[in-house]
Amino acid sequence: MDRLRAAWPPYPDLIAGALLWGMQMLAAAMLGLYLRNGLQTSRLAEVAALYFAGGLFAWPFALPVARFFAYGRQPEARFAAFFVTLTAATILMTAFLFAMEY
């Protein structure tokens, strides 16, 4: 029961973290587009919104799951739990939003 209680993050962490994670995903997408083709795409705003929303909506799902898996573990295991959970949640949420666009 302690693990479940510890897994729930404070609301400011959910809100601020979601905004920051969304901005990081937006920056990563824009950097990738810039390096690939100099931002020469007709759908730049849509791509930016998709990646921002993917990060924004993935964070509230990923954070409690990662905290649940990382509870009481060594630092290396905590890093791995957060890395895998954030990666999977962000990819899944972005793919879901992309699929819902069509």
GROMACS elastic network, one bead per residue, 0.5 to 0.9 nm:
[ bonds ]
;  ai    aj funct       b0    kb
    1     4     6  0.52773   500
    1     5     6  0.63195   500
    1     6     6  0.86175   500
    2     5     6  0.50445   500
    2     6     6  0.59715   500
    2     7     6  0.84273   500
    3     6     6  0.51214   500
    3     7     6  0.60457   500
    3    67     6  0.85164   500
    3    68     6  0.61008   500
    3    69     6  0.86381   500
    3    71     6  0.63208   500
    3    72     6  0.84105   500
    4     7     6  0.50667   500
    4     8     6  0.68634   500
    4    64     6  0.87969   500
    4    67     6  0.89388   500
    4    68     6  0.64986   500
    5     8     6  0.58462   500
    5     9     6  0.88736   500
    5    68     6  0.88455   500
    6     9     6  0.73577   500
    6    64     6  0.86630   500
    6    67     6  0.72665   500
    6    68     6  0.71813   500
    6    71     6  0.73527   500
    7    63     6  0.80539   500
    7    65     6  0.69619   500
    7    66     6  0.77617   500
    7    69     6  0.83224   500
    7    70     6  0.87087   500
    7    71     6  0.74485   500
    8    11     6  0.89445   500
    8    63     6  0.82180   500
    8    64     6  0.53981   500
    8    65     6  0.86839   500
    8    67     6  0.75808   500
    8    68     6  0.81448   500
    9    12     6  0.83422   500
    9    13     6  0.64065   500
    9    14     6  0.67598   500
    9    63     6  0.74117   500
    9    64     6  0.64352   500
    9    67     6  0.80450   500
   10    13     6  0.54550   500
   10    14     6  0.66416   500
   11    14     6  0.50237   500
   11    15     6  0.62347   500
   11    16     6  0.85224   500
   12    15     6  0.51724   500
   12    16     6  0.58000   500
   12    17     6  0.78246   500
   13    16     6  0.54211   500
   13    17     6  0.53930   500
   13    18     6  0.79760   500
   14    17     6  0.52874   500
   14    18     6  0.58886   500
   14    19     6  0.86421   500
   14    59     6  0.72160   500
   14    60     6  0.57495   500
   14    63     6  0.76480   500
   15    18     6  0.52350   500
   15    19     6  0.63983   500
   15    20     6  0.87291   500
   15    56     6  0.89269   500
   15    59     6  0.88264   500
   15    60     6  0.79493   500
   16    19     6  0.52447   500
   16    20     6  0.61644   500
   16    21     6  0.85009   500
   17    20     6  0.50956   500
   17    21     6  0.58633   500
   17    22     6  0.83328   500
   17    56     6  0.83221   500
   17    59     6  0.68969   500
   17    60     6  0.82553   500
   17    63     6  0.88701   500
   18    21     6  0.51480   500
   18    22     6  0.59872   500
   18    23     6  0.85426   500
   18    55     6  0.68818   500
   18    57     6  0.69465   500
   18    58     6  0.76306   500
   18    59     6  0.50934   500
   18    60     6  0.66038   500
   19    22     6  0.51495   500
   19    23     6  0.62288   500
   19    24     6  0.86787   500
   19    52     6  0.85646   500
   19    55     6  0.80276   500
   19    56     6  0.57770   500
   19    59     6  0.86519   500
   20    23     6  0.50756   500
   20    24     6  0.61680   500
   20    25     6  0.86659   500
   20    55     6  0.85228   500
   20    56     6  0.78940   500
   21    24     6  0.50105   500
   21    25     6  0.62061   500
   21    26     6  0.85225   500
   21    52     6  0.80964   500
   21    55     6  0.54311   500
   21    56     6  0.62123   500
   21    58     6  0.86091   500
   21    59     6  0.68517   500
   22    25     6  0.51719   500
   22    26     6  0.61254   500
   22    27     6  0.86134   500
   22    51     6  0.71813   500
   22    53     6  0.63156   500
   22    54     6  0.68875   500
   22    57     6  0.79533   500
   22    58     6  0.85565   500
   22    59     6  0.81707   500
   23    27     6  0.60672   500
   23    28     6  0.85354   500
   23    51     6  0.86565   500
   23    52     6  0.60078   500
   23    55     6  0.75617   500
   23    56     6  0.79764   500
   24    27     6  0.50409   500
   24    28     6  0.61043   500
   24    29     6  0.85717   500
   24    52     6  0.79241   500
   24    55     6  0.77836   500
   25    28     6  0.50441   500
   25    29     6  0.61231   500
   25    30     6  0.85478   500
   25    48     6  0.88926   500
   25    51     6  0.58192   500
   25    52     6  0.58710   500
   25    53     6  0.87971   500
   25    54     6  0.78099   500
   25    55     6  0.58036   500
   25    56     6  0.86380   500
   25    90     6  0.86950   500
   26    29     6  0.51980   500
   26    30     6  0.61367   500
   26    31     6  0.85250   500
   26    47     6  0.86979   500
   26    48     6  0.58378   500
   26    49     6  0.77076   500
   26    50     6  0.83839   500
   26    51     6  0.53777   500
   26    53     6  0.86053   500
   26    55     6  0.79489   500
   27    30     6  0.51410   500
   27    31     6  0.59891   500
   27    32     6  0.84929   500
   27    48     6  0.85971   500
   27    51     6  0.89072   500
   27    52     6  0.85921   500
   28    31     6  0.51500   500
   28    32     6  0.61457   500
   28    33     6  0.86354   500
   28    51     6  0.87660   500
   29    32     6  0.51141   500
   29    33     6  0.61872   500
   29    34     6  0.85289   500
   29    47     6  0.79654   500
   29    48     6  0.71277   500
   29    51     6  0.67796   500
   29    52     6  0.88480   500
   30    33     6  0.50295   500
   30    34     6  0.59476   500
   30    35     6  0.85138   500
   30    39     6  0.74144   500
   30    44     6  0.86052   500
   30    47     6  0.85885   500
   30    48     6  0.70791   500
   31    34     6  0.50040   500
   31    35     6  0.60855   500
   31    36     6  0.84259   500
   31    39     6  0.86686   500
   32    35     6  0.52638   500
   32    36     6  0.60152   500
   32    37     6  0.85459   500
   32    39     6  0.87953   500
   33    36     6  0.50805   500
   33    37     6  0.59128   500
   33    38     6  0.63875   500
   33    39     6  0.53223   500
   33    40     6  0.80061   500
   33    41     6  0.84700   500
   33    44     6  0.88752   500
   34    37     6  0.55808   500
   34    40     6  0.79200   500
   35    38     6  0.59099   500
   35    39     6  0.79748   500
   36    39     6  0.77921   500
   37    40     6  0.57172   500
   37    41     6  0.79726   500
   38    41     6  0.85200   500
   39    42     6  0.89321   500
   39    44     6  0.71716   500
   40    43     6  0.89589   500
   40    44     6  0.79837   500
   41    44     6  0.57054   500
   42    45     6  0.84377   500
   43    46     6  0.53384   500
   43    47     6  0.61873   500
   43    48     6  0.85963   500
   44    47     6  0.51989   500
   44    48     6  0.60728   500
   44    49     6  0.85754   500
   45    48     6  0.50643   500
   45    49     6  0.60744   500
   45    50     6  0.85013   500
   46    49     6  0.51243   500
   46    50     6  0.60294   500
   46    51     6  0.86831   500
   47    50     6  0.50763   500
   47    51     6  0.62737   500
   47    52     6  0.85393   500
   48    51     6  0.54374   500
   48    52     6  0.61064   500
   48    53     6  0.85002   500
   49    52     6  0.51283   500
   49    53     6  0.59208   500
   49    54     6  0.83572   500
   50    53     6  0.52385   500
   50    54     6  0.60052   500
   50    55     6  0.87157   500
   50    94     6  0.67644   500
   50    97     6  0.69788   500
   50    98     6  0.70529   500
   51    55     6  0.62962   500
   51    56     6  0.84628   500
   51    90     6  0.89313   500
   51    94     6  0.64204   500
   52    55     6  0.53491   500
   52    56     6  0.59971   500
   52    57     6  0.86089   500
   52    94     6  0.87986   500
   53    57     6  0.59009   500
   53    58     6  0.81688   500
   53    93     6  0.84253   500
   53    94     6  0.74030   500
   53    97     6  0.79926   500
   54    57     6  0.55300   500
   54    58     6  0.59285   500
   54    59     6  0.86669   500
   54    89     6  0.87663   500
   54    90     6  0.59504   500
   54    91     6  0.76546   500
   54    92     6  0.82875   500
   54    93     6  0.52283   500
   54    95     6  0.79943   500
   54    96     6  0.84181   500
   54    97     6  0.69302   500
   54    98     6  0.89608   500
   55    58     6  0.51599   500
   55    59     6  0.62355   500
   55    89     6  0.85196   500
   55    90     6  0.56366   500
   55    91     6  0.86651   500
   55    93     6  0.75969   500
   55    94     6  0.73612   500
   56    59     6  0.58970   500
   56    60     6  0.78425   500
   56    90     6  0.86889   500
   57    60     6  0.63283   500
   57    61     6  0.74469   500
   57    89     6  0.89892   500
   57    90     6  0.81254   500
   57    93     6  0.69422   500
   57    94     6  0.86999   500
   58    61     6  0.55082   500
   58    62     6  0.60369   500
   58    63     6  0.85621   500
   58    86     6  0.75453   500
   58    89     6  0.53871   500
   58    90     6  0.51488   500
   58    91     6  0.84400   500
   58    92     6  0.80506   500
   58    93     6  0.57081   500
   58    94     6  0.80681   500
   59    62     6  0.50592   500
   59    63     6  0.58255   500
   59    64     6  0.88641   500
   59    86     6  0.71490   500
   59    89     6  0.75409   500
   59    90     6  0.75124   500
   60    63     6  0.57233   500
   60    64     6  0.71926   500
   61    64     6  0.63918   500
   61    65     6  0.68351   500
   61    66     6  0.89636   500
   61    86     6  0.88858   500
   61    89     6  0.72035   500
   62    65     6  0.52923   500
   62    66     6  0.59529   500
   62    67     6  0.85069   500
   62    82     6  0.80256   500
   62    85     6  0.57405   500
   62    86     6  0.55544   500
   62    87     6  0.87918   500
   62    88     6  0.83750   500
   62    89     6  0.58244   500
   62    90     6  0.81485   500
   63    66     6  0.51718   500
   63    67     6  0.60739   500
   63    68     6  0.85208   500
   63    82     6  0.76890   500
   63    85     6  0.78931   500
   63    86     6  0.75181   500
   64    67     6  0.50438   500
   64    68     6  0.60377   500
   64    69     6  0.86875   500
   65    68     6  0.50333   500
   65    69     6  0.63188   500
   65    70     6  0.85608   500
   65    81     6  0.86709   500
   65    82     6  0.85363   500
   65    85     6  0.71254   500
   66    69     6  0.51936   500
   66    70     6  0.59596   500
   66    71     6  0.84719   500
   66    78     6  0.79665   500
   66    81     6  0.55189   500
   66    82     6  0.50396   500
   66    83     6  0.84114   500
   66    84     6  0.83140   500
   66    85     6  0.57655   500
   66    86     6  0.76703   500
   67    70     6  0.50249   500
   67    71     6  0.58879   500
   67    78     6  0.81005   500
   67    81     6  0.79408   500
   67    82     6  0.75552   500
   68    71     6  0.55002   500
   68    81     6  0.89507   500
   69    72     6  0.86154   500
   69    73     6  0.82286   500
   69    77     6  0.87051   500
   69    78     6  0.76073   500
   69    81     6  0.61236   500
   69    82     6  0.83572   500
   70    73     6  0.55475   500
   70    74     6  0.80983   500
   70    75     6  0.84948   500
   70    77     6  0.65975   500
   70    79     6  0.79478   500
   70    80     6  0.84024   500
   70    81     6  0.58471   500
   70    82     6  0.75125   500
   71    74     6  0.89290   500
   71    78     6  0.76279   500
   72    78     6  0.85992   500
   73    76     6  0.80295   500
   73    77     6  0.59250   500
   73    78     6  0.61532   500
   74    77     6  0.53092   500
   74    78     6  0.62678   500
   74    79     6  0.87541   500
   75    79     6  0.61465   500
   75    80     6  0.85755   500
   76    79     6  0.51646   500
   76    80     6  0.62261   500
   76    81     6  0.86290   500
   77    81     6  0.60407   500
   77    82     6  0.86152   500
   78    81     6  0.50619   500
   78    82     6  0.62217   500
   78    83     6  0.84407   500
   79    82     6  0.52919   500
   79    83     6  0.59504   500
   79    84     6  0.85270   500
   80    83     6  0.50195   500
   80    84     6  0.59766   500
   80    85     6  0.82843   500
   81    84     6  0.54395   500
   81    85     6  0.59411   500
   81    86     6  0.83655   500
   82    85     6  0.51689   500
   82    86     6  0.57978   500
   82    87     6  0.81888   500
   83    86     6  0.54555   500
   83    87     6  0.59830   500
   83    88     6  0.84992   500
   84    87     6  0.51838   500
   84    88     6  0.60033   500
   84    89     6  0.84148   500
   85    88     6  0.52661   500
   85    89     6  0.59308   500
   85    90     6  0.83582   500
   86    89     6  0.51999   500
   86    90     6  0.58862   500
   86    91     6  0.84160   500
   87    90     6  0.53477   500
   87    91     6  0.61570   500
   87    92     6  0.85279   500
   88    91     6  0.52725   500
   88    92     6  0.60113   500
   88    93     6  0.84637   500
   89    92     6  0.51311   500
   89    93     6  0.59177   500
   89    94     6  0.83897   500
   90    93     6  0.52033   500
   90    94     6  0.59683   500
   90    95     6  0.83777   500
   91    94     6  0.52672   500
   91    95     6  0.60185   500
   91    96     6  0.84606   500
   92    95     6  0.51224   500
   92    96     6  0.59952   500
   92    97     6  0.86145   500
   93    97     6  0.61457   500
   93    98     6  0.84926   500
   94    97     6  0.51592   500
   94    98     6  0.60820   500
   94    99     6  0.85500   500
   95    99     6  0.60612   500
   95   100     6  0.85547   500
   96    99     6  0.50820   500
   96   100     6  0.61492   500
   96   101     6  0.86774   500
   97   100     6  0.50266   500
   97   101     6  0.62827   500
   98   101     6  0.52138   500
   98   102     6  0.71111   500
   99   102     6  0.55699   500
